[in-house]
Amino acid sequence: MNEAETRAEHIDPLLAAAGWGVVEGSRIRREYPITLGRIEGGGKRGKLLEGLAEKGFGRDQLTEMQKIIDAEKSDLFDVLAHVAYALAPLTREARAAQAHDSIGAHFNSKQQGFLDFVLSHYVSVGVEELDQAKLAPQLRLKYHDSITGAVADLGKPEEIGRIFAGFQKYRYQPSAMV
């Protein structure tokens, strides 16, 4: 069985079961172009994982897949990209290093400090640390339960949300390309 057959038989049915190619406006391409090393999810990370879980391919199965391909220190999305597109998975540490280079060019020093804190949790715990639901707990942890301290350093809550969401694209962008 070649890569295309493997994808058609194993990956495409999971994507379709999760709603990709079935929901109006979505589609599954036979080949998906990955540009400049980025995989762009458009904020649909949680929906993809939920859809896969609903179809019996949840966190436990994804974790098992990480073990099988020896990528336990990689982002789950690197694992999925490896299975779907034969891309070599990078470790979360390598992804964080890529993001760190770009963060220095796009954020002020206080923002960089917070984002470095977030990335350290991403490296040690996993991609779930980048979920929007983790923003408030991470702010409380970093700023010792002082949301006012976070606002003083980082700006209004809306700005903090934009910083948290906005830096994540740099994990998939080679630092030489910024």
TIVO-2410 file (N, C-alpha, C; in nm, 3 decimals):
# residues 178
REC num residu      c1      c2      c3 atome chaine
REC   1      M   0.086  -0.117   0.000     N      A
REC   1      M   0.000   0.000   0.000    CA      A
REC   1      M   0.090   0.124   0.000     C      A
REC   2      N   0.064   0.218  -0.090     N      A
REC   2      N   0.145   0.339  -0.094    CA      A
REC   2      N   0.082   0.448  -0.008     C      A
REC   3      E   0.148   0.564  -0.002     N      A
REC   3      E   0.102   0.674   0.082    CA      A
REC   3      E  -0.038   0.722   0.044     C      A
REC   4      A  -0.064   0.737  -0.084     N      A
REC   4      A  -0.195   0.784  -0.130    CA      A
REC   4      A  -0.305   0.685  -0.092     C      A
REC   5      E  -0.277   0.555  -0.107     N      A
REC   5      E  -0.376   0.454  -0.071    CA      A
REC   5      E  -0.399   0.452   0.079     C      A
REC   6      T  -0.292   0.467   0.157     N      A
REC   6      T  -0.305   0.471   0.302    CA      A
REC   6      T  -0.392   0.588   0.345     C      A
REC   7      R  -0.366   0.703   0.286     N      A
REC   7      R  -0.447   0.821   0.319    CA      A
REC   7      R  -0.592   0.799   0.280     C      A
REC   8      A  -0.616   0.750   0.158     N      A
REC   8      A  -0.753   0.730   0.110    CA      A
REC   8      A  -0.828   0.630   0.196     C      A
REC   9      E  -0.759   0.527   0.242     N      A
REC   9      E  -0.825   0.421   0.318    CA      A
REC   9      E  -0.840   0.454   0.467     C      A
REC  10      H  -0.740   0.525   0.525     N      A
REC  10      H  -0.740   0.543   0.669    CA      A
REC  10      H  -0.764   0.687   0.716     C      A
REC  11      I  -0.705   0.784   0.649     N      A
REC  11      I  -0.714   0.922   0.696    CA      A
REC  11      I  -0.840   0.991   0.646     C      A
REC  12      D  -0.868   0.982   0.516     N      A
REC  12      D  -0.985   1.050   0.461    CA      A
REC  12      D  -1.116   1.011   0.530     C      A
REC  13      P  -1.138   0.883   0.562     N      A
REC  13      P  -1.263   0.850   0.633    CA      A
REC  13      P  -1.273   0.918   0.770     C      A
REC  14      L  -1.159   0.932   0.841     N      A
REC  14      L  -1.161   1.001   0.970    CA      A
REC  14      L  -1.195   1.148   0.953     C      A
REC  15      L  -1.137   1.210   0.852     N      A
REC  15      L  -1.166   1.351   0.826    CA      A
REC  15      L  -1.312   1.370   0.787     C      A
REC  16      A  -1.362   1.283   0.703     N      A
REC  16      A  -1.502   1.291   0.662    CA      A
REC  16      A  -1.594   1.269   0.782     C      A
REC  17      A  -1.558   1.174   0.867     N      A
REC  17      A  -1.638   1.148   0.986    CA      A
REC  17      A  -1.639   1.268   1.081     C      A
REC  18      A  -1.531   1.347   1.078     N      A
REC  18      A  -1.523   1.466   1.163    CA      A
REC  18      A  -1.592   1.585   1.098     C      A
REC  19      G  -1.648   1.567   0.979     N      A
REC  19      G  -1.722   1.674   0.914    CA      A
REC  19      G  -1.649   1.742   0.800     C      A
REC  20      W  -1.524   1.709   0.778     N      A
REC  20      W  -1.448   1.770   0.669    CA      A
REC  20      W  -1.497   1.712   0.537     C      A
REC  21      G  -1.531   1.798   0.445     N      A
REC  21      G  -1.579   1.753   0.315    CA      A
REC  21      G  -1.727   1.722   0.314     C      A
REC  22      V  -1.791   1.723   0.432     N      A
REC  22      V  -1.933   1.694   0.444    CA      A
REC  22      V  -2.009   1.822   0.476     C      A
REC  23      V  -1.952   1.903   0.564     N      A
REC  23      V  -2.012   2.029   0.604    CA      A
REC  23      V  -2.000   2.129   0.489     C      A
REC  24      E  -2.108   2.203   0.464     N      A
REC  24      E  -2.107   2.300   0.355    CA      A
REC  24      E  -1.988   2.395   0.369     C      A
REC  25      G  -1.917   2.416   0.260     N      A
REC  25      G  -1.802   2.506   0.259    CA      A
REC  25      G  -1.670   2.439   0.293     C      A
REC  26      S  -1.675   2.312   0.333     N      A
REC  26      S  -1.550   2.242   0.362    CA      A
REC  26      S  -1.523   2.141   0.251     C      A
REC  27      R  -1.399   2.102   0.242     N      A
REC  27      R  -1.365   2.003   0.141    CA      A
REC  27      R  -1.235   1.933   0.181     C      A
REC  28      I  -1.215   1.818   0.124     N      A
REC  28      I  -1.092   1.744   0.144    CA      A
REC  28      I  -1.020   1.740   0.010     C      A
REC  29      R  -0.901   1.792   0.008     N      A
REC  29      R  -0.822   1.788  -0.115    CA      A
REC  29      R  -0.737   1.662  -0.116     C      A
REC  30      R  -0.715   1.609  -0.232     N      A
REC  30      R  -0.630   1.491  -0.245    CA      A
REC  30      R  -0.487   1.525  -0.201     C      A
REC  31      E  -0.437   1.639  -0.241     N      A
REC  31      E  -0.306   1.688  -0.198    CA      A
REC  31      E  -0.325   1.827  -0.142     C      A
REC  32      Y  -0.270   1.854  -0.026     N      A
REC  32      Y  -0.285   1.984   0.037    CA      A
REC  32      Y  -0.150   2.055   0.040     C      A
REC  33      P  -0.141   2.173  -0.021     N      A
REC  33      P  -0.012   2.242  -0.022    CA      A
REC  33      P   0.024   2.297   0.115     C      A
REC  34      I   0.142   2.270   0.159     N      A
REC  34      I   0.195   2.325   0.283    CA      A
REC  34      I   0.297   2.430   0.240     C      A
REC  35      T   0.275   2.555   0.275     N      A
REC  35      T   0.364   2.661   0.228    CA      A
REC  35      T   0.452   2.713   0.339     C      A
REC  36      L   0.576   2.736   0.307     N      A
REC  36      L   0.672   2.794   0.400    CA      A
REC  36      L   0.676   2.718   0.532     C      A
REC  37      G   0.651   2.588   0.529     N      A
REC  37      G   0.656   2.508   0.649    CA      A
REC  37      G   0.540   2.526   0.744     C      A
REC  38      R   0.437   2.600   0.705     N      A
REC  38      R   0.324   2.626   0.794    CA      A
REC  38      R   0.211   2.528   0.768     C      A
REC  39      I   0.146   2.492   0.873     N      A
REC  39      I   0.019   2.421   0.865    CA      A
REC  39      I  -0.080   2.517   0.927     C      A
REC  40      E  -0.173   2.567   0.851     N      A
REC  40      E  -0.264   2.668   0.902    CA      A
REC  40      E  -0.399   2.607   0.930     C      A
REC  41      G  -0.435   2.610   1.057     N      A
REC  41      G  -0.560   2.549   1.097    CA      A
REC  41      G  -0.677   2.643   1.102     C      A
REC  42      G  -0.653   2.774   1.093     N      A
REC  42      G  -0.763   2.869   1.095    CA      A
REC  42      G  -0.847   2.865   1.223     C      A
REC  43      G  -0.785   2.830   1.336     N      A
REC  43      G  -0.858   2.828   1.462    CA      A
REC  43      G  -0.948   2.707   1.479     C      A
REC  44      K  -0.928   2.604   1.404     N      A
REC  44      K  -1.017   2.488   1.408    CA      A
REC  44      K  -0.955   2.368   1.479     C      A
REC  45      R  -0.846   2.392   1.553     N      A
REC  45      R  -0.775   2.285   1.621    CA      A
REC  45      R  -0.868   2.205   1.711     C      A
REC  46      G  -0.941   2.275   1.798     N      A
REC  46      G  -1.032   2.207   1.891    CA      A
REC  46      G  -1.142   2.131   1.820     C      A
REC  47      K  -1.198   2.191   1.715     N      A
REC  47      K  -1.305   2.125   1.641    CA      A
REC  47      K  -1.256   1.997   1.575     C      A
REC  48      L  -1.136   2.001   1.521     N      A
REC  48      L  -1.080   1.881   1.459    CA      A
REC  48      L  -1.065   1.770   1.562     C      A
REC  49      L  -1.006   1.803   1.677     N      A
REC  49      L  -0.986   1.702   1.780    CA      A
REC  49      L  -1.119   1.649   1.834     C      A
REC  50      E  -1.215   1.739   1.852     N      A
REC  50      E  -1.347   1.695   1.897    CA      A
REC  50      E  -1.412   1.602   1.794     C      A
REC  51      G  -1.402   1.639   1.668     N      A
REC  51      G  -1.460   1.557   1.561    CA      A
REC  51      G  -1.396   1.419   1.555     C      A
REC  52      L  -1.265   1.415   1.568     N      A
REC  52      L  -1.196   1.287   1.568    CA      A
REC  52      L  -1.237   1.203   1.690     C      A
REC  53      A  -1.248   1.268   1.806     N      A
REC  53      A  -1.288   1.197   1.928    CA      A
REC  53      A  -1.428   1.141   1.916     C      A
REC  54      E  -1.520   1.217   1.857     N      A
REC  54      E  -1.658   1.170   1.839    CA      A
REC  54      E  -1.665   1.045   1.753     C      A
REC  55      K  -1.567   1.030   1.666     N      A
REC  55      K  -1.566   0.914   1.576    CA      A
REC  55      K  -1.475   0.803   1.627     C      A
REC  56      G  -1.438   0.810   1.755     N      A
REC  56      G  -1.361   0.702   1.815    CA      A
REC  56      G  -1.210   0.717   1.802     C      A
REC  57      F  -1.165   0.835   1.762     N      A
REC  57      F  -1.021   0.856   1.749    CA      A
REC  57      F  -0.983   0.973   1.839     C      A
REC  58      G  -0.996   0.949   1.970     N      A
REC  58      G  -0.975   1.053   2.070    CA      A
REC  58      G  -0.832   1.065   2.117     C      A
REC  59      R  -0.819   1.132   2.229     N      A
REC  59      R  -0.687   1.163   2.286    CA      A
REC  59      R  -0.603   1.038   2.307     C      A
REC  60      D  -0.663   0.931   2.359     N      A
REC  60      D  -0.587   0.808   2.384    CA      A
REC  60      D  -0.531   0.749   2.255     C      A
REC  61      Q  -0.612   0.748   2.151     N      A
REC  61      Q  -0.567   0.693   2.023    CA      A
REC  61      Q  -0.459   0.781   1.961     C      A
REC  62      L  -0.474   0.913   1.972     N      A
REC  62      L  -0.371   1.004   1.919    CA      A
REC  62      L  -0.241   0.988   1.997     C      A
REC  63      T  -0.252   0.971   2.128     N      A
REC  63      T  -0.132   0.950   2.210    CA      A
REC  63      T  -0.064   0.819   2.170     C      A
REC  64      E  -0.142   0.717   2.144     N      A
REC  64      E  -0.086   0.590   2.099    CA      A
REC  64      E  -0.016   0.608   1.964     C      A
REC  65      M  -0.076   0.687   1.876     N      A
REC  65      M  -0.013   0.714   1.747    CA      A
REC  65      M   0.121   0.785   1.766     C      A
REC  66      Q   0.125   0.878   1.862     N      A
REC  66      Q   0.252   0.947   1.891    CA      A
REC  66      Q   0.358   0.845   1.930     C      A
REC  67      K   0.322   0.749   2.013     N      A
REC  67      K   0.417   0.647   2.056    CA      A
REC  67      K   0.463   0.562   1.939     C      A
REC  68      I   0.370   0.522   1.855     N      A
REC  68      I   0.401   0.434   1.743    CA      A
REC  68      I   0.503   0.498   1.650     C      A
REC  69      I   0.490   0.628   1.625     N      A
REC  69      I   0.584   0.693   1.533    CA      A
REC  69      I   0.698   0.763   1.608     C      A
REC  70      D   0.712   0.732   1.737     N      A
REC  70      D   0.820   0.785   1.820    CA      A
REC  70      D   0.821   0.938   1.819     C      A
REC  71      A   0.702   0.996   1.843     N      A
REC  71      A   0.687   1.142   1.841    CA      A
REC  71      A   0.617   1.191   1.967     C      A
REC  72      E   0.649   1.130   2.081     N      A
REC  72      E   0.581   1.166   2.205    CA      A
REC  72      E   0.610   1.309   2.250     C      A
REC  73      K   0.720   1.365   2.203     N      A
REC  73      K   0.754   1.502   2.239    CA      A
REC  73      K   0.715   1.600   2.130     C      A
REC  74      S   0.632   1.555   2.037     N      A
REC  74      S   0.586   1.638   1.927    CA      A
REC  74      S   0.443   1.683   1.950     C      A
REC  75      D   0.408   1.789   1.885     N      A
REC  75      D   0.273   1.843   1.883    CA      A
REC  75      D   0.182   1.739   1.817     C      A
REC  76      L   0.060   1.721   1.868     N      A
REC  76      L  -0.033   1.627   1.805    CA      A
REC  76      L  -0.057   1.660   1.658     C      A
REC  77      F  -0.051   1.786   1.624     N      A
REC  77      F  -0.074   1.826   1.486    CA      A
REC  77      F   0.044   1.792   1.397     C      A
REC  78      D   0.164   1.785   1.455     N      A
REC  78      D   0.278   1.733   1.380    CA      A
REC  78      D   0.257   1.586   1.351     C      A
REC  79      V   0.201   1.515   1.447     N      A
REC  79      V   0.175   1.372   1.429    CA      A
REC  79      V   0.071   1.352   1.318     C      A
REC  80      L  -0.037   1.429   1.321     N      A
REC  80      L  -0.138   1.418   1.216    CA      A
REC  80      L  -0.081   1.456   1.079     C      A
REC  81      A   0.004   1.559   1.075     N      A
REC  81      A   0.067   1.599   0.948    CA      A
REC  81      A   0.162   1.491   0.899     C      A
REC  82      H   0.226   1.421   0.992     N      A
REC  82      H   0.314   1.311   0.954    CA      A
REC  82      H   0.233   1.198   0.890     C      A
REC  83      V   0.121   1.164   0.952     N      A
REC  83      V   0.038   1.056   0.900    CA      A
REC  83      V  -0.026   1.095   0.767     C      A
REC  84      A  -0.079   1.216   0.760     N      A
REC  84      A  -0.152   1.258   0.639    CA      A
REC  84      A  -0.060   1.298   0.524     C      A
REC  85      Y   0.054   1.361   0.556     N      A
REC  85      Y   0.135   1.421   0.450    CA      A
REC  85      Y   0.282   1.375   0.451     C      A
REC  86      A   0.314   1.280   0.537     N      A
REC  86      A   0.451   1.227   0.547    CA      A
REC  86      A   0.553   1.335   0.583     C      A
REC  87      L   0.511   1.438   0.660     N      A
REC  87      L   0.603   1.540   0.707    CA      A
REC  87      L   0.670   1.490   0.834     C      A
REC  88      A   0.799   1.515   0.847     N      A
REC  88      A   0.871   1.474   0.967    CA      A
REC  88      A   0.822   1.559   1.085     C      A
REC  89      P   0.780   1.496   1.194     N      A
REC  89      P   0.734   1.574   1.309    CA      A
REC  89      P   0.852   1.641   1.380     C      A
REC  90      L   0.832   1.765   1.421     N      A
REC  90      L   0.929   1.835   1.504    CA      A
REC  90      L   0.887   1.823   1.649     C      A
REC  91      T   0.981   1.831   1.740     N      A
REC  91      T   0.946   1.829   1.881    CA      A
REC  91      T   0.880   1.961   1.918     C      A
REC  92      R   0.806   1.959   2.029     N      A
REC  92      R   0.748   2.084   2.079    CA      A
REC  92      R   0.858   2.183   2.113     C      A
REC  93      E   0.970   2.134   2.159     N      A
REC  93      E   1.083   2.222   2.190    CA      A
REC  93      E   1.133   2.294   2.064     C      A
REC  94      A   1.142   2.222   1.953     N      A
REC  94      A   1.184   2.284   1.826    CA      A
REC  94      A   1.078   2.383   1.778     C      A
REC  95      R   0.951   2.349   1.793     N      A
REC  95      R   0.843   2.441   1.755    CA      A
REC  95      R   0.850   2.569   1.840     C      A
REC  96      A   0.875   2.552   1.970     N      A
REC  96      A   0.884   2.668   2.059    CA      A
REC  96      A   1.003   2.755   2.022     C      A
REC  97      A   1.115   2.693   1.985     N      A
REC  97      A   1.233   2.770   1.944    CA      A
REC  97      A   1.203   2.850   1.818     C      A
REC  98      Q   1.132   2.791   1.723     N      A
REC  98      Q   1.091   2.863   1.602    CA      A
REC  98      Q   1.007   2.984   1.638     C      A
REC  99      A   0.910   2.962   1.725     N      A
REC  99      A   0.820   3.070   1.765    CA      A
REC  99      A   0.897   3.178   1.840     C      A
REC 100      H   0.991   3.138   1.924     N      A
REC 100      H   1.067   3.234   2.005    CA      A
REC 100      H   1.141   3.335   1.916     C      A
REC 101      D   1.200   3.288   1.808     N      A
REC 101      D   1.271   3.378   1.717    CA      A
REC 101      D   1.177   3.483   1.660     C      A
REC 102      S   1.057   3.444   1.623     N      A
REC 102      S   0.960   3.537   1.565    CA      A
REC 102      S   0.898   3.627   1.671     C      A
REC 103      I   0.877   3.574   1.791     N      A
REC 103      I   0.817   3.652   1.899    CA      A
REC 103      I   0.903   3.775   1.928     C      A
REC 104      G   1.035   3.758   1.925     N      A
REC 104      G   1.125   3.870   1.951    CA      A
REC 104      G   1.107   3.984   1.853     C      A
REC 105      A   1.066   3.953   1.733     N      A
REC 105      A   1.050   4.055   1.629    CA      A
REC 105      A   0.910   4.117   1.627     C      A
REC 106      H   0.813   4.053   1.690     N      A
REC 106      H   0.674   4.097   1.676    CA      A
REC 106      H   0.607   4.142   1.806     C      A
REC 107      F   0.670   4.122   1.920     N      A
REC 107      F   0.607   4.154   2.048    CA      A
REC 107      F   0.704   4.230   2.137     C      A
REC 108      N   0.650   4.313   2.227     N      A
REC 108      N   0.738   4.388   2.318    CA      A
REC 108      N   0.792   4.296   2.427     C      A
REC 109      S   0.881   4.347   2.510     N      A
REC 109      S   0.951   4.262   2.606    CA      A
REC 109      S   0.857   4.199   2.709     C      A
REC 110      K   0.756   4.270   2.755     N      A
REC 110      K   0.663   4.212   2.853    CA      A
REC 110      K   0.578   4.104   2.787     C      A
REC 111      Q   0.534   4.128   2.665     N      A
REC 111      Q   0.460   4.026   2.591    CA      A
REC 111      Q   0.548   3.905   2.566     C      A
REC 112      Q   0.673   3.928   2.530     N      A
REC 112      Q   0.767   3.818   2.507    CA      A
REC 112      Q   0.783   3.733   2.632     C      A
REC 113      G   0.792   3.798   2.748     N      A
REC 113      G   0.805   3.724   2.874    CA      A
REC 113      G   0.687   3.633   2.898     C      A
REC 114      F   0.566   3.685   2.874     N      A
REC 114      F   0.447   3.601   2.892    CA      A
REC 114      F   0.444   3.488   2.789     C      A
REC 115      L   0.474   3.519   2.665     N      A
REC 115      L   0.471   3.416   2.560    CA      A
REC 115      L   0.578   3.310   2.582     C      A
REC 116      D   0.694   3.348   2.631     N      A
REC 116      D   0.796   3.249   2.666    CA      A
REC 116      D   0.746   3.157   2.776     C      A
REC 117      F   0.673   3.214   2.873     N      A
REC 117      F   0.612   3.136   2.979    CA      A
REC 117      F   0.513   3.035   2.922     C      A
REC 118      V   0.428   3.082   2.831     N      A
REC 118      V   0.329   2.995   2.767    CA      A
REC 118      V   0.400   2.884   2.689     C      A
REC 119      L   0.502   2.919   2.614     N      A
REC 119      L   0.576   2.819   2.535    CA      A
REC 119      L   0.643   2.716   2.624     C      A
REC 120      S   0.691   2.757   2.740     N      A
REC 120      S   0.753   2.658   2.830    CA      A
REC 120      S   0.650   2.555   2.876     C      A
REC 121      H   0.526   2.598   2.896     N      A
REC 121      H   0.419   2.504   2.933    CA      A
REC 121      H   0.382   2.416   2.813     C      A
REC 122      Y   0.379   2.474   2.695     N      A
REC 122      Y   0.354   2.397   2.573    CA      A
REC 122      Y   0.458   2.286   2.558     C      A
REC 123      V   0.585   2.319   2.580     N      A
REC 123      V   0.692   2.219   2.566    CA      A
REC 123      V   0.677   2.108   2.670     C      A
REC 124      S   0.650   2.145   2.795     N      A
REC 124      S   0.646   2.043   2.900    CA      A
REC 124      S   0.515   1.966   2.907     C      A
REC 125      V   0.402   2.029   2.871     N      A
REC 125      V   0.271   1.963   2.886    CA      A
REC 125      V   0.215   1.917   2.752     C      A
REC 126      G   0.211   2.007   2.654     N      A
REC 126      G   0.157   1.971   2.524    CA      A
REC 126      G   0.073   2.082   2.463     C      A
REC 127      V   0.019   2.052   2.346     N      A
REC 127      V  -0.054   2.151   2.265    CA      A
REC 127      V  -0.178   2.203   2.336     C      A
REC 128      E  -0.234   2.126   2.429     N      A
REC 128      E  -0.353   2.172   2.500    CA      A
REC 128      E  -0.326   2.300   2.580     C      A
REC 129      E  -0.200   2.330   2.610     N      A
REC 129      E  -0.166   2.454   2.681    CA      A
REC 129      E  -0.188   2.577   2.595     C      A
REC 130      L  -0.209   2.558   2.465     N      A
REC 130      L  -0.231   2.670   2.374    CA      A
REC 130      L  -0.378   2.694   2.346     C      A
REC 131      D  -0.464   2.616   2.409     N      A
REC 131      D  -0.607   2.632   2.392    CA      A
REC 131      D  -0.651   2.762   2.459     C      A
REC 132      Q  -0.747   2.830   2.399     N      A
REC 132      Q  -0.796   2.957   2.453    CA      A
REC 132      Q  -0.843   2.942   2.598     C      A
REC 133      A  -0.896   2.826   2.633     N      A
REC 133      A  -0.943   2.803   2.770    CA      A
REC 133      A  -0.829   2.805   2.872     C      A
REC 134      K  -0.706   2.789   2.827     N      A
REC 134      K  -0.591   2.790   2.917    CA      A
REC 134      K  -0.535   2.930   2.940     C      A
REC 135      L  -0.585   3.028   2.867     N      A
REC 135      L  -0.529   3.163   2.880    CA      A
REC 135      L  -0.543   3.217   3.022     C      A
REC 136      A  -0.663   3.218   3.077     N      A
REC 136      A  -0.682   3.273   3.212    CA      A
REC 136      A  -0.600   3.198   3.317     C      A
REC 137      P  -0.600   3.063   3.317     N      A
REC 137      P  -0.516   2.994   3.416    CA      A
REC 137      P  -0.367   3.027   3.400     C      A
REC 138      Q  -0.321   3.043   3.277     N      A
REC 138      Q  -0.180   3.076   3.258    CA      A
REC 138      Q  -0.150   3.218   3.305     C      A
REC 139      L  -0.242   3.309   3.282     N      A
REC 139      L  -0.223   3.445   3.332    CA      A
REC 139      L  -0.216   3.446   3.484     C      A
REC 140      R  -0.308   3.370   3.549     N      A
REC 140      R  -0.307   3.364   3.695    CA      A
REC 140      R  -0.177   3.303   3.747     C      A
REC 141      L  -0.129   3.201   3.680     N      A
REC 141      L  -0.005   3.136   3.722    CA      A
REC 141      L   0.115   3.230   3.704     C      A
REC 142      K   0.126   3.290   3.590     N      A
REC 142      K   0.238   3.380   3.560    CA      A
REC 142      K   0.237   3.503   3.650     C      A
REC 143      Y   0.118   3.559   3.671     N      A
REC 143      Y   0.106   3.684   3.746    CA      A
REC 143      Y   0.057   3.662   3.889     C      A
REC 144      H   0.077   3.542   3.943     N      A
REC 144      H   0.048   3.510   4.082    CA      A
REC 144      H  -0.094   3.553   4.123     C      A
REC 145      D  -0.191   3.506   4.044     N      A
REC 145      D  -0.334   3.533   4.067    CA      A
REC 145      D  -0.372   3.680   4.053     C      A
REC 146      S  -0.290   3.759   3.988     N      A
REC 146      S  -0.319   3.901   3.970    CA      A
REC 146      S  -0.348   3.931   3.824     C      A
REC 147      I  -0.475   3.925   3.788     N      A
REC 147      I  -0.515   3.959   3.652    CA      A
REC 147      I  -0.485   4.107   3.626     C      A
REC 148      T  -0.497   4.191   3.730     N      A
REC 148      T  -0.464   4.332   3.712    CA      A
REC 148      T  -0.317   4.349   3.676     C      A
REC 149      G  -0.230   4.264   3.731     N      A
REC 149      G  -0.088   4.268   3.693    CA      A
REC 149      G  -0.070   4.230   3.548     C      A
REC 150      A  -0.146   4.132   3.502     N      A
REC 150      A  -0.138   4.091   3.362    CA      A
REC 150      A  -0.185   4.203   3.271     C      A
REC 151      V  -0.295   4.269   3.309     N      A
REC 151      V  -0.348   4.379   3.229    CA      A
REC 151      V  -0.247   4.495   3.226     C      A
REC 152      A  -0.184   4.521   3.340     N      A
REC 152      A  -0.084   4.629   3.345    CA      A
REC 152      A   0.034   4.600   3.252     C      A
REC 153      D   0.076   4.475   3.243     N      A
REC 153      D   0.189   4.437   3.158    CA      A
REC 153      D   0.151   4.419   3.011     C      A
REC 154      L   0.035   4.359   2.987     N      A
REC 154      L   0.002   4.312   2.853    CA      A
REC 154      L  -0.106   4.392   2.782     C      A
REC 155      G  -0.184   4.470   2.855     N      A
REC 155      G  -0.290   4.548   2.792    CA      A
REC 155      G  -0.428   4.495   2.829     C      A
REC 156      K  -0.527   4.551   2.765     N      A
REC 156      K  -0.667   4.513   2.791    CA      A
REC 156      K  -0.688   4.365   2.758     C      A
REC 157      P  -0.791   4.305   2.818     N      A
REC 157      P  -0.817   4.162   2.792    CA      A
REC 157      P  -0.826   4.126   2.644     C      A
REC 158      E  -0.887   4.213   2.563     N      A
REC 158      E  -0.897   4.184   2.420    CA      A
REC 158      E  -0.758   4.175   2.356     C      A
REC 159      E  -0.670   4.265   2.398     N      A
REC 159      E  -0.532   4.265   2.345    CA      A
REC 159      E  -0.458   4.140   2.391     C      A
REC 160      I  -0.478   4.101   2.515     N      A
REC 160      I  -0.414   3.979   2.566    CA      A
REC 160      I  -0.460   3.859   2.485     C      A
REC 161      G  -0.589   3.853   2.455     N      A
REC 161      G  -0.642   3.744   2.372    CA      A
REC 161      G  -0.579   3.743   2.234     C      A
REC 162      R  -0.562   3.861   2.175     N      A
REC 162      R  -0.499   3.869   2.042    CA      A
REC 162      R  -0.352   3.825   2.047     C      A
REC 163      I  -0.282   3.864   2.152     N      A
REC 163      I  -0.142   3.823   2.168    CA      A
REC 163      I  -0.133   3.671   2.178     C      A
REC 164      F  -0.218   3.614   2.263     N      A
REC 164      F  -0.217   3.469   2.287    CA      A
REC 164      F  -0.249   3.391   2.159     C      A
REC 165      A  -0.350   3.436   2.088     N      A
REC 165      A  -0.388   3.367   1.964    CA      A
REC 165      A  -0.290   3.399   1.852     C      A
REC 166      G  -0.242   3.522   1.847     N      A
REC 166      G  -0.161   3.567   1.735    CA      A
REC 166      G  -0.022   3.508   1.727     C      A
REC 167      F   0.039   3.477   1.841     N      A
REC 167      F   0.175   3.425   1.836    CA      A
REC 167      F   0.181   3.280   1.789     C      A
REC 168      Q   0.070   3.207   1.796     N      A
REC 168      Q   0.073   3.064   1.773    CA      A
REC 168      Q   0.111   3.026   1.631     C      A
REC 169      K   0.083   3.113   1.535     N      A
REC 169      K   0.121   3.082   1.397    CA      A
REC 169      K   0.271   3.069   1.380     C      A
REC 170      Y   0.347   3.132   1.467     N      A
REC 170      Y   0.493   3.128   1.454    CA      A
REC 170      Y   0.553   2.993   1.489     C      A
REC 171      R   0.475   2.906   1.552     N      A
REC 171      R   0.526   2.769   1.578    CA      A
REC 171      R   0.548   2.693   1.449     C      A
REC 172      Y   0.472   2.726   1.346     N      A
REC 172      Y   0.482   2.655   1.220    CA      A
REC 172      Y   0.551   2.734   1.110     C      A
REC 173      Q   0.613   2.842   1.149     N      A
REC 173      Q   0.679   2.928   1.052    CA      A
REC 173      Q   0.829   2.925   1.079     C      A
REC 174      P   0.907   2.874   0.984     N      A
REC 174      P   1.052   2.871   1.006    CA      A
REC 174      P   1.104   3.011   1.037     C      A
REC 175      S   1.192   3.021   1.134     N      A
REC 175      S   1.240   3.153   1.178    CA      A
REC 175      S   1.312   3.226   1.066     C      A
REC 176      A   1.371   3.158   0.973     N      A
REC 176      A   1.439   3.223   0.862    CA      A
REC 176      A   1.341   3.293   0.769     C      A
REC 177      M   1.211   3.260   0.779     N      A
REC 177      M   1.111   3.313   0.686    CA      A
REC 177      M   1.042   3.437   0.743     C      A
REC 178      V   1.069   3.478   0.866     N      A
REC 178      V   0.999   3.592   0.925    CA      A
REC 178      V   1.063   3.723   0.887     C      A
***
